[in-house]
């Protein structure tokens, strides 16, 4: 028999209400690997209620909406894959549980590879959120459905803030957790003569894991959008 304690916790407890998956994909070019980040987006509430109160739904204190982001998978694809091969691999991963959930969102960076590569995802019955990473400090909905122009400063600052506040956690057992932390450590912030902040990896260092993770975090931490649509980008 479950012991339903009437004692309230000393600090808020996160109670899970739903889970959604977000996959960030930094599509590599000839000399850069493609990187994938699978993010578990856990939505729930913070509660100070006792197990007894929660079970009986009596004398409940107000609960505050909350979320947690957990990196569950990181991967660099091998170099030399053609773009159709990359797309097929991503599609195969999205067809496996738990990513086969119709609410899963795929976010791709098509900055360097161009829209033609993004179109291959469409041809394969996927509808990703297509992001072009820009300079400056703005985020806009680009011409066309599911297309965005997002400043790198926004992507990296959201990732940095999520890490420092504890919103984002990286599962320690991940093989690529160490390389991701190295990439984060090698990311440099500089300020232009015009006072604009820019972020880039040190010379000779990769930033693919950082960008794949940043894309997923950006989507999960955006203000509630007007519409979020279905399968692999559409909800």
N, C-alpha and C positions, 0 to 999 in steps of 0.2 A: 504494500500500500504506500502510495506517495505521501511523503511528509510535507504538508502544506504549511510552512512556517508563516506566522503572523508578523514576524519581524521584518521591518523595512530595511533595504540595503543602505549602507553608509554613503554610497555614491551612486550616481545613475547607472543603470544596467541597460545595455543595448539589447533590444528585443527585435529579432529579425521578422520582417513582414513579407518581403519578396526579394528575389534575386534576379538580376539581369546580367547578361554577358556582353562585353564590348571588346572587339578585337581591333587593335591598332596595327597597321601595316605600313612600314616605311619601305617603299619599293626601290630597290637598289638599281644602280646602273652597272656598266661593264666591270668597274673595279671595286664597286661597293656591294656588300651583301644586302639582301632583303631581310628585314627583321620583323618579327611578329611578337606582339604582346597580347596575352589573353587576360582581361581584367574582369574580376568578379565584382559586380556592383551590387552591394548589399544594402537594401533600403529597409528602414525600420523606425523605431522610436527609442528614446531614452526614458526610462521609467524609474521612479522611486517607490513603486508599489511592492508590497510583499507578495510572495507566491500565493498566499491565501486570497488576498484581494484580487489578484489577477485571475485566479481560478473561479472565484464566486462573482466577480465583476461588481464588488461592493466597495463603497468608500474609496473609489479610485482617485488618486492624485492626477492632475493633468500630465500628459505625456508629450514630449517634444520630438518632432520629426528629426531623424538623423540618418546618416548613411556611412558606410565603410567601403573602401576600395581596396581590393586585394589582388596583387599580381600573381596569377596562378600558373602562368606559363610564359617563358621567353624563349625565342628561337631565332638563330641566324640560319638562313638557307644557304646552301653551298653556292659558291660562285660559278658562273658559266651557264646557269639556267636561262632558257629563253623566257620572254614575258608570258607566252601562252603556258609554259610549264609552271611558272610561278603562280599564275592565276588558277590553274588546275589543282595545284597543291593547296592553295588557300581554300578553294572550294571543297576539297576533300576533308580538310580539317573542320570546316563549318558544317559538314554533314555528319559529324560524330557527336555523340552526347558529351557534355551538356550543351554544346554550341549549336545543335540542331534545333534549339528552341526558336520559334518564329520571331521572338522579340530581340534576338541577338542583333547587335549593330556592328557592322564592319566600317571602319574609318581608314581610308588610304591616303597616303601622301603621293600626289602625282606631280609634284613640283618639277623634278628634274626629268622625269620620263615622259611627261606630256599627256594630253588628254586621250591620245590614241590607246595608250595602255589602260587607262581607266575604262575606255570603251570595251576592252576585251572582257572586263568583269561583267559589264552589261550584257554582252553577247552570251555569257555563260550563266545568264539568269540570276545574277547578283546585282544588287542595287546599293552600292556602297555610298557612304558620305565621302565626297571627293574634295580633298583639301589641297590648295596651293599655298605653300608657306611663303610669306612675304617679309620684306623689311618694314620698318615703321612700327606702329603700335595699334593697328586697327584690326577689327574682325568684321567682315562683311559677307553677305550671302551673294555669291558670284552669279553671273548670268546662267540660267539653267537650273533645273531641279537637282537638289542634293549637292550643290557645288558651293564651296566656301573659299574665301581668301582670309587667311589667319596669319597674323604677324608671329614670327618666331618668338619674340619677347613674351607674347601672351601664352604660347604653348609651354615655354620653359618656366615662366614664372608661376603658372598654375601647377605644374609638376613640382616645383620647388616648394611652393606653399603647402601642397598636399602632403609632402614628405615631412615638413617641419611641424605641421599641426597634428600629425598622426592620422590624418584622414586616409593616407595611402600607406599600405604595408606591402612588403615584398616577401613572399614565402622563402625562408632561408634555404630550403632544400633544392631550390632551382639551380640548375647547372650554370645558367647565365646570370645569376644574381650578382656574382662577383664582377664580371665584365660590365654589367650595368652600373654598378657603383663606381667602377673605374672611369667609365665614360662621364658620369656625373661629376666626378672630381676633376676631370680634364676639361670640363666645359668652362669657357672663359666669358666673362661679361666685359664689354668695353663700351665707352661712351664716345660718340662722334663729336666733331667740332660743333655740330648743330644741337648737341645735347641729347641725341637719341641713343638709347641703349641697344646694343646688339649682342647676340650670343653665338658662339661658335666653338667647335672642338679645337684643341691645340693642333698645330700642324702635324700631319702624319697619324692622327688619332681618329677613330670612328665615332660617329654619334647616332648610328642607326637604331640601337636599342633605346637610347634616350628619346628619340623622336617617335618611335613606335609606341612607347609608353606614354609620352606626352600627348599624342593624338587620342589615345583611349581616355586618359584623364580629362583632357579638354572636353570631350563629348559628355562624360559623366558629370562634370562640374558646371556645365553651361546652365544658365537660368532656364527654368521650365520653358521649352519652346512652344510656339503656337501649335505646331503639329509635330508628332514624332511617328514616323511611318514604319511599316512591316518588314519582313524577312530580310536579314542581313543588311540593314540600313533603313528599313522601313518598319514602322511599328504599328 
